C-alpha cells in the first residue's frame, strides 16, 4: 500500500509540474494593481486615484480584491478600464500636490503604468 501511495504522489507531482511549466495561457495570468509610489502622499489624493480605478474596474465588470484581479481576467479589459480611470481623473478637478505611480503587473512584468502629479 505504501508503494502505491508513493507512486500516486509522484505521479501527481509530475503531472502538476508538467502542467505548471507548460501553462503560459494568458487566461491563467494573475494581475496585481495599485500605487507603487506616493511621494508627499495626501490621503485625499490617494483615495481619488484608487476610487477612479476601482470604479472603472466595477463598470467593466472586473472581479477584484484590494490588490489583485480574479484569475483569468483579460489583459485587454484591464487596460480599457485603466484608460477609463485615467480619463475620469484627467476630467476631474483634482490637482495633485504629490507624485503617484499606479501600476498593473503580472509577476514582475508591468503591463500598465500611469504617473499622476508633479515630480518633487
QUIMOBEL-V250093 format. One record per helix or strand. SS is the DSSP state (helix for helix, strand for strand). FROM is the first residue (numbers start at 1). LEN is the number of residues. If there is no record, write none. Layout:
((SS	FROM	LEN) (SS	FROM	LEN))
This chain:
((helix	2	21) (helix	26	3) (strand	31	9) (helix	43	17) (strand	64	1) (strand	68	2) (helix	75	17) (strand	99	8) (strand	109	9))
